Structure formats: C-alpha cells, structure tokens
C-alpha cells in the first residue's frame, strides 16, 4: 500500500466519524465503541447531575449556616435576658427580705403599742366607772396617765377657778408641768367645735399668765361627736398642737 493511501486512511479515521465507525465495525470494535460512547454520555449526565446536587447542597448548607447564626444570636439574646431576669429576681428577693424584716418589726411595735393602749383604756374605763362616769374626772385621769408615761407625777385637778380676768374656770388643770384642758360631753357641729377650741386657747393663755409658764399640754376632750366634727377636730388639733380625746364618734 502506497504512502499516499495510508495518509488518506489515517486522515479519514481522524476526521470522518462515519468512516471510523465503519472501520471499527469491520474490525469488531463497533459494539465496544458504542458502549464507550454510552458510558461517556452516562458519565457526563452523572457529572451534570452531581454538579446540580452539589450546588443544591451548597445552597442548603448556606441556608442552614444562616439559620444557625440566627439561632446563636437568639440564644445569646435569651441568655442575656435570663441573666438580667436572674439579677432582677435576686434584687427583688433582697428587697422582699428587707421589707419582711421591716413588717415584722412594725408588727411587733404595733402589738406592743396596742397592748399598752388596751391596758390604758381598760384602766381608764375602770377609773371612769369608779368615779361615776363624770367626764371631767375621766379626762383628768387620762391626762394623769399620759403625764405618768412621760415621767411626770402630777395631781391633776378638776374644775379649777383661776383668778385671771376676774375668774376663769378650767375643767382640767395641772400647775407643773402646766396642763390646761377643756372637757365637753357633746359637740354637734363644726361651729361648736371651733367655739370649744377658742375657749381652750383662751384658758391656756390665762393659765400661762397666771403661772408664768408655757403650757406643756393643751387638752380637748369630747365625749360624743359626729364623724365629720371629729375629723375636723383632729385636723385642727394637729394644727394647734392640742391633745385630743374623743370618747365616741357617730
């Protein structure tokens, strides 16, 4: 075979696929080449499908990574909130413990004050009953008990006449310390209450001039009065520094 023919055959094998397949078929290689071609096509399809899957998996991994970052931020925020809530709970518990101690101390003081008050009221009731219920004597004994609690021993007198501006009658009187008091069985109106307060202040001024001392306690005792009158008296007594005794309000 000439060299030109060989070159032409080689060219055809390289460039002409149909010729190449025909030659391969004659040589028994057609089936093998066909299988190889199919394998190459299947492999290419597998590569393309794998690439798609990898792209999809990469996208999913990115989404999951974002979700994990978001969840981590949320957990950090929740941890901060829990720490803040724990701090607030500790602070509130400390305050509750302090308040509980204060309430216990106040309750103890109230119990002690209530015990003393009940004892005083019982004693005064017994004194009042023993004196036949005269309200001036009842007031005098209240004043005597008050002074005794403050460390003073004084014979409190009832219905004392002072030689001031002629004569001035005082319902309750103690010279040392100077105590001046007025006692009335009933006040029905605020106007009557104001008149009684004016009378008390006038008697206090007269007693101070008579004794040359300042009044230690100014006392107004009312056996019965309506609730609105009692409320007015309490306000005015606080303003005038008057020790107010009220038997019963209605």
Order of alpha helices (4+ residues) and beta strands (2+ residues): alpha-alpha-alpha-alpha-beta-beta-beta-alpha-beta-alpha-beta
